[in-house]
Amino acid sequence: MSVRLGVVMDPIAHINFLKDTSLSLLLAAADKGWELVYLEPHNLFLDNHIAKAYGQPLQVFNDSEKWHELGEETIYTLGELDVILMRKDPPFDIPFLQSTFILETAQEQGALVVNDPRSLRDCNEKLFATQFPQCCPPLTVSRNAKHLRAFHQEHGDVIFKPLDGMGGSGIFRCKHNDPNLGVILETLIANNEMVMAQKFIPDIKNGDKRILMINGEPVSYCLARIPAEGETRGNLAAGGRGQPQPLSERDYWIAEQVGPTLKEKGLLFVGLDVIGDYLTEINVTSPTCAQEIDRAYDTRIGERLMDAIVKQLPQL
């Protein structure tokens, strides 16, 4: 099957060759003989009501010295591509939002966009998890400092985090009688934005597990991101150490709770964040950790995602 795949991503020249999940997905597509097109978000545009972009033919290589080669820039009609991977990293800001509008038009005009642009808008990575309260720790979401203080007083040891962060940015832990509570809340709500507060989960010492979901089904192995000494955050970007491991029975149960909704919303590639027995976030924008899991267990996550994409495409 001949497939034309476009990828919307941050500059490919600056990625981490050993960790970048987008690259592993593109290598899997290239192994299938698919035609690749490289797109950056600022190059998407509408021509009247036609979704288009300035893009470049892309070749990728499993070579740490040279992992990509770009051809001459030209204008692509996005609806004529078979599939578009939206792999722009958060934050989900106004430019990201505007990109989803153009990609939604591209989808209406014939391309399969992974993940569905409407669901990217609807499913805030922190708030989406709250749709599965049976899986979550005690939590609240508010921009009211008095309310957040009351939650802290009730639970004693609490994680506060902004709704639009990534990589562990802006996350604070407040223990009982923490003298910094006031300034932490002032900092987080300074722009009148909502904050999520979650009861602290001591099992973070065993890692913040990233469970990858492909069309609603979990990969059988995850990456436990274990905090560095003296840290609360397990995020690799915050110095955490990745430890690949099999899913637990509870992990499978959480995946079973969430999976049908992911399929319904057109979220083909998703990362669940699980600490201990609890779901803490659902990453829908550009989930990572595929390379680390693949190296440990030969899970071939990119190949599995491409196979799932083919099943969503009409016969070519």
C-alpha positions as CSV (number, residue, x, y, z in Angstrom):
1,M,0.0,0.0,0.0
2,S,1.4,3.4,-1.0
3,V,0.8,6.0,1.8
4,R,1.7,9.6,1.9
5,L,2.4,10.7,5.5
6,G,2.9,14.2,6.7
7,V,4.4,15.0,10.1
8,V,3.8,18.3,11.9
9,M,6.6,18.6,14.5
10,D,9.2,20.8,16.1
11,P,12.4,21.3,14.1
12,I,13.7,17.8,13.3
13,A,17.3,19.0,13.2
14,H,17.2,19.6,17.0
15,I,15.7,16.4,18.2
16,N,17.4,13.9,20.6
17,F,18.2,11.0,18.3
18,L,18.2,8.4,21.1
19,K,14.9,9.5,22.6
20,D,12.7,11.1,20.1
21,T,9.5,9.2,19.6
22,S,8.5,11.1,16.4
23,L,11.7,9.9,14.7
24,S,11.0,6.3,15.7
25,L,7.5,6.6,14.2
26,L,8.9,8.1,11.0
27,L,11.5,5.3,10.7
28,A,8.7,2.7,11.0
29,A,6.7,4.5,8.2
30,A,9.8,4.6,6.1
31,D,10.4,0.9,6.6
32,K,7.0,0.4,5.0
33,G,8.0,2.4,2.0
34,W,5.7,5.3,2.8
35,E,6.3,8.8,1.3
36,L,7.2,11.3,4.1
37,V,6.5,15.0,4.1
38,Y,8.0,17.3,6.8
39,L,5.8,20.2,8.0
40,E,6.4,22.8,10.8
41,P,3.4,24.4,12.5
42,H,4.1,27.9,11.3
43,N,3.9,26.7,7.7
44,L,0.3,25.6,7.9
45,F,-2.2,27.9,6.2
46,L,-5.6,28.1,4.6
47,D,-6.0,29.1,1.0
48,N,-9.6,30.3,1.0
49,H,-11.0,27.1,2.6
50,I,-8.3,24.7,1.4
51,A,-5.9,23.5,4.1
52,K,-2.3,23.7,2.8
53,A,1.3,24.0,4.0
54,Y,4.8,24.7,2.9
55,G,6.5,21.4,3.4
56,Q,9.5,19.4,2.3
57,P,10.0,15.8,1.2
58,L,11.6,13.9,4.1
59,Q,13.9,10.9,4.4
60,V,14.9,9.5,7.7
61,F,17.8,7.3,8.7
62,N,18.7,5.2,11.8
63,D,22.0,7.1,12.1
64,S,23.0,9.3,15.0
65,E,25.2,11.4,12.7
66,K,22.5,11.9,10.0
67,W,19.0,11.0,10.8
68,H,17.2,13.1,8.2
69,E,17.4,14.7,4.8
70,L,15.0,17.3,3.5
71,G,14.1,18.0,-0.1
72,E,13.0,21.3,-1.8
73,E,10.2,23.2,-0.1
74,T,6.9,23.2,-2.0
75,I,3.2,23.7,-1.2
76,Y,1.2,20.7,-0.3
77,T,-2.6,20.4,-0.2
78,L,-3.0,18.7,3.2
79,G,-6.2,16.9,2.3
80,E,-4.3,15.0,-0.4
81,L,-2.0,13.4,2.1
82,D,-3.3,10.1,3.4
83,V,-2.3,10.7,7.1
84,I,-0.8,13.6,9.1
85,L,0.9,13.0,12.4
86,M,0.4,16.0,14.7
87,R,3.6,15.7,16.9
88,K,4.1,19.3,18.0
89,D,5.1,19.4,21.7
90,P,3.1,21.3,24.3
91,P,2.4,23.8,25.6
92,F,-1.1,23.9,24.2
93,D,-1.0,27.6,23.5
94,I,-2.8,29.8,20.9
95,P,-0.5,28.8,18.0
96,F,-1.1,25.1,18.8
97,L,-4.9,25.7,19.0
98,Q,-4.8,27.5,15.6
99,S,-2.9,24.6,14.1
100,T,-5.7,22.2,15.1
101,F,-8.2,24.3,13.2
102,I,-6.3,24.0,10.0
103,L,-5.7,20.3,10.6
104,E,-9.4,19.8,11.2
105,T,-10.0,21.3,7.8
106,A,-7.4,19.0,6.3
107,Q,-9.2,16.0,7.9
108,E,-12.5,17.2,6.5
109,Q,-10.8,17.3,3.1
110,G,-9.5,13.8,3.2
111,A,-6.5,13.3,5.4
112,L,-6.5,11.2,8.6
113,V,-5.0,13.3,11.3
114,V,-3.4,11.5,14.3
115,N,-4.5,12.5,16.8
116,D,-7.9,13.9,15.8
117,P,-7.6,17.7,16.0
118,R,-11.0,18.1,17.7
119,S,-10.0,15.8,20.4
120,L,-6.6,17.6,20.8
121,R,-8.7,20.7,21.6
122,D,-11.2,18.9,23.8
123,C,-8.9,16.7,25.9
124,N,-6.6,18.8,28.1
125,E,-3.9,16.4,29.3
126,K,-4.6,17.1,32.9
127,L,-8.4,17.6,32.8
128,F,-9.1,14.6,30.5
129,A,-7.9,12.2,33.3
130,T,-10.7,13.5,35.5
131,Q,-13.3,11.9,33.2
132,F,-12.2,8.6,34.8
133,P,-12.6,9.3,38.5
134,Q,-12.4,5.6,39.4
135,C,-8.8,5.7,38.2
136,C,-7.6,9.0,39.8
137,P,-6.3,10.1,43.2
138,P,-8.3,12.7,45.2
139,L,-8.0,15.9,43.2
140,T,-9.5,19.3,42.6
141,V,-9.2,21.9,39.8
142,S,-9.7,25.6,40.6
143,R,-8.2,29.1,40.3
144,N,-9.6,30.0,43.8
145,A,-6.7,30.2,46.3
146,K,-9.0,29.7,49.3
147,H,-10.4,26.5,47.8
148,L,-6.9,25.2,46.9
149,R,-5.8,25.9,50.5
150,A,-8.8,24.0,51.8
151,F,-7.8,21.0,49.7
152,H,-4.3,21.2,51.0
153,Q,-5.5,21.4,54.6
154,E,-7.7,18.3,54.0
155,H,-5.0,16.1,52.4
156,G,-1.9,17.5,54.0
157,D,0.6,16.5,51.3
158,V,-0.4,17.8,47.8
159,I,0.9,18.2,44.3
160,F,0.0,21.5,42.6
161,K,0.4,21.9,38.8
162,P,-0.7,24.1,36.0
163,L,-3.0,22.7,33.4
164,D,-0.9,23.4,30.3
165,G,2.6,22.4,31.4
166,M,4.9,19.6,30.2
167,G,8.0,17.8,31.3
168,G,7.3,18.5,34.9
169,S,7.4,22.3,34.6
170,G,5.6,24.3,37.2
171,I,4.9,21.3,39.5
172,F,5.1,21.9,43.3
173,R,4.8,19.6,46.2
174,C,3.4,21.1,49.4
175,K,3.7,19.1,52.6
176,H,1.7,19.7,55.8
177,N,2.3,23.2,57.1
178,D,4.6,24.1,54.2
179,P,5.5,27.8,54.6
180,N,5.7,28.3,50.9
181,L,2.1,27.4,50.2
182,G,1.0,31.0,49.8
183,V,3.7,32.0,47.3
184,I,3.2,28.8,45.3
185,L,-0.5,29.4,44.8
186,E,0.2,33.1,44.0
187,T,2.7,32.0,41.3
188,L,0.4,29.4,39.8
189,I,-2.7,31.6,39.6
190,A,-0.9,34.8,38.8
191,N,-2.5,34.8,35.3
192,N,-5.9,33.8,36.6
193,E,-5.4,30.3,35.2
194,M,-6.7,27.1,36.8
195,V,-4.6,24.8,38.8
196,M,-4.9,21.1,39.5
197,A,-4.2,19.8,43.0
198,Q,-3.7,16.1,43.6
199,K,-3.1,14.2,46.8
200,F,0.5,13.2,46.8
201,I,1.1,9.6,45.9
202,P,4.1,8.1,47.8
203,D,4.5,5.5,45.1
204,I,6.2,8.1,42.9
205,K,9.5,6.7,44.4
206,N,8.8,3.7,42.2
207,G,8.3,5.8,39.1
208,D,5.8,7.7,37.1
209,K,4.8,5.1,34.6
210,R,4.2,6.0,30.9
211,I,1.8,3.5,29.3
212,L,1.5,3.9,25.6
213,M,-1.9,3.2,24.0
214,I,-2.4,2.4,20.3
215,N,-6.0,2.7,19.2
216,G,-7.3,2.1,22.7
217,E,-5.0,-0.9,23.5
218,P,-2.0,-0.8,25.8
219,V,1.5,-1.8,24.8
220,S,2.4,-4.5,27.3
221,Y,5.4,-2.7,28.7
222,C,5.8,0.8,30.0
223,L,8.6,3.2,31.1
224,A,8.7,4.0,34.8
225,R,10.3,7.4,35.2
226,I,12.0,7.3,38.6
227,P,12.8,10.7,40.3
228,A,16.3,11.8,40.8
229,E,17.6,12.0,44.4
230,G,15.8,14.8,46.2
231,E,13.2,15.2,43.5
232,T,9.5,14.7,43.5
233,R,9.0,14.7,39.7
234,G,9.8,11.6,37.6
235,N,9.8,13.4,34.3
236,L,12.9,12.6,32.2
237,A,13.1,16.3,31.4
238,A,13.4,16.9,35.2
239,G,16.3,14.4,35.6
240,G,14.2,11.3,36.1
241,R,15.7,7.9,35.2
242,G,13.7,5.6,32.8
243,Q,13.2,2.0,33.8
244,P,11.2,-0.1,31.2
245,Q,9.0,-2.8,32.9
246,P,5.9,-4.9,32.2
247,L,2.5,-3.5,33.0
248,S,0.9,-4.5,36.3
249,E,-2.6,-5.9,36.6
250,R,-3.8,-2.5,37.8
251,D,-2.1,-0.8,34.8
252,Y,-4.1,-3.1,32.5
253,W,-7.3,-2.2,34.4
254,I,-6.7,1.5,34.0
255,A,-6.0,1.0,30.3
256,E,-9.3,-0.9,30.0
257,Q,-11.2,1.9,31.6
258,V,-9.7,4.6,29.3
259,G,-9.3,2.7,26.0
260,P,-12.8,2.8,24.7
261,T,-13.1,6.6,25.1
262,L,-9.7,7.0,23.3
263,K,-11.0,5.0,20.3
264,E,-14.3,6.9,20.3
265,K,-12.4,10.3,20.2
266,G,-10.0,9.3,17.4
267,L,-7.0,9.3,19.8
268,L,-4.9,6.6,18.1
269,F,-1.6,7.3,20.0
270,V,-1.8,8.3,23.6
271,G,0.4,8.1,26.8
272,L,-1.2,7.4,30.1
273,D,0.7,8.6,33.2
274,V,0.2,6.2,36.2
275,I,1.7,6.6,39.6
276,G,1.2,3.6,41.8
277,D,-2.5,2.7,41.4
278,Y,-3.6,6.0,40.0
279,L,-4.0,7.7,36.7
280,T,-2.6,11.2,36.9
281,E,-2.6,12.5,33.2
282,I,-3.5,11.4,29.7
283,N,-1.0,12.7,27.1
284,V,-2.6,13.2,23.7
285,T,-0.4,15.8,22.0
286,S,3.0,14.1,21.4
287,P,3.4,11.1,23.8
288,T,7.0,9.9,24.2
289,C,9.1,7.0,25.6
290,A,8.6,4.7,22.6
291,Q,12.3,4.4,21.9
292,E,13.2,3.5,25.5
293,I,10.5,0.8,25.7
294,D,11.4,-0.6,22.2
295,R,15.1,-1.0,23.1
296,A,14.3,-3.0,26.2
297,Y,11.5,-5.2,24.8
298,D,11.5,-5.0,21.0
299,T,7.9,-3.9,21.1
300,R,8.1,-2.1,17.7
301,I,5.7,0.6,18.8
302,G,6.1,2.6,15.6
303,E,5.3,-0.4,13.4
304,R,2.2,-1.2,15.5
305,L,1.0,2.4,15.2
306,M,1.5,2.4,11.4
307,D,-0.5,-0.9,11.2
308,A,-3.3,0.7,13.2
309,I,-3.3,3.8,10.9
310,V,-3.6,1.6,7.8
311,K,-6.8,0.0,9.3
312,Q,-8.2,3.5,9.5
313,L,-7.5,4.4,5.9
314,P,-9.8,3.7,3.0
315,Q,-8.4,1.3,0.4
316,L,-6.0,3.1,-1.7
